[in-house]
Amino acid sequence: MPALHGWKSPPKRLAVGFTMTKPEGLHAHVAVCEVWTAPGGWELRLIMDGHGMPMATVVRSIDEMRALVGAWRVALLEAGWS
């Protein structure tokens, strides 16, 4: 996606789409879907155990954001996360 002309602000974290955990032995893994500002929309980032994942994308509408957050959440639920 091309940057908006004149958009110079650094990305800012806005919200958490969800937080999920997956037990493994005596500890649990943590997945967080973060919402960040981006030129022309919002960037969704899936962070697992504090590390960024290749799962990051920019969406342009609230409906698209909600759908993608929901899809990522369902995929993690199906993989044993809660």
RODO-2510 file (C-alpha; in nm, 4 decimals, decimal comma):
residues 82
     n   res          X          Y          Z
     1     m     0,0000     0,0000     0,0000
     2     p     0,1500     0,3352    -0,0918
     3     a     0,2015     0,5834     0,1878
     4     l    -0,0319     0,8791     0,1994
     5     h     0,1301     1,1944     0,0694
     6     g     0,2584     1,3930     0,3639
     7     w     0,1945     1,1235     0,6272
     8     k     0,4967     1,1515     0,8556
     9     s     0,3759     1,0327     1,1929
    10     p     0,5403     0,7267     1,3417
    11     p     0,3035     0,4330     1,3931
    12     k     0,1182     0,4389     1,7270
    13     r    -0,0319     0,1432     1,9070
    14     l    -0,4040     0,1998     1,9460
    15     a    -0,5585    -0,1110     2,0947
    16     v    -0,5432    -0,4830     2,1495
    17     g    -0,7685    -0,6875     1,9224
    18     f    -0,7335    -0,9909     2,1500
    19     t    -0,5023    -1,1709     2,3889
    20     m    -0,4939    -1,5521     2,3962
    21     t    -0,2901    -1,8157     2,5761
    22     k    -0,1831    -2,1713     2,5022
    23     p    -0,0547    -2,3904     2,7858
    24     e     0,2676    -2,5822     2,7322
    25     g     0,4097    -2,7707     3,0261
    26     l     0,4506    -2,5442     3,3260
    27     h     0,4131    -2,2203     3,1327
    28     a     0,1828    -2,0717     2,8712
    29     h     0,2455    -1,9010     2,5395
    30     v     0,0760    -1,5636     2,4874
    31     a    -0,0545    -1,4269     2,1565
    32     v    -0,1614    -1,0637     2,1221
    33     c    -0,3258    -0,9022     1,8203
    34     e    -0,2250    -0,5344     1,8231
    35     v    -0,3813    -0,2494     1,6254
    36     w    -0,1454     0,0282     1,5050
    37     t    -0,1911     0,3422     1,2993
    38     a    -0,0767     0,3153     0,9378
    39     p    -0,1015     0,5317     0,6257
    40     g    -0,4531     0,4906     0,4893
    41     g    -0,5788     0,2597     0,7635
    42     w    -0,4576     0,0407     1,0471
    43     e    -0,1876    -0,2226     1,0774
    44     l    -0,2769    -0,5443     1,2581
    45     r     0,0154    -0,7311     1,4144
    46     l     0,0126    -1,0763     1,5694
    47     i     0,2719    -1,0906     1,8480
    48     m     0,3540    -1,4264     2,0082
    49     d     0,5524    -1,4442     2,3305
    50     g     0,6661    -1,0863     2,2730
    51     h     0,8015    -1,1525     1,9226
    52     g     0,6531    -1,0187     1,6020
    53     m     0,5232    -1,2761     1,3599
    54     p     0,5041    -1,2687     0,9820
    55     m     0,1320    -1,2090     1,0440
    56     a     0,1008    -0,8352     0,9933
    57     t    -0,1198    -0,6551     0,7465
    58     v    -0,2755    -0,3166     0,6779
    59     v    -0,6527    -0,2824     0,6546
    60     r    -0,8446     0,0202     0,5297
    61     s    -1,1831    -0,0107     0,7003
    62     i    -1,3282    -0,0921     1,0412
    63     d    -1,5234    -0,3823     0,8901
    64     e    -1,2072    -0,5275     0,7342
    65     m    -1,0262    -0,4867     1,0674
    66     r    -1,2987    -0,6659     1,2618
    67     a    -1,3146    -0,9487     1,0068
    68     l    -0,9383    -1,0068     1,0121
    69     v    -0,9124    -0,9896     1,3928
    70     g    -1,1966    -1,2431     1,4079
    71     a    -1,0349    -1,4721     1,1513
    72     w    -0,6996    -1,4704     1,3347
    73     r    -0,8773    -1,5409     1,6640
    74     v    -1,0717    -1,8350     1,5158
    75     a    -0,7531    -1,9783     1,3627
    76     l    -0,5794    -1,9681     1,7026
    77     l    -0,8825    -2,1193     1,8769
    78     e    -0,8745    -2,4069     1,6273
    79     a    -0,5025    -2,4546     1,7063
    80     g    -0,5697    -2,4951     2,0793
    81     w    -0,5375    -2,1367     2,2030
    82     s    -0,7893    -1,9886     2,4460
***
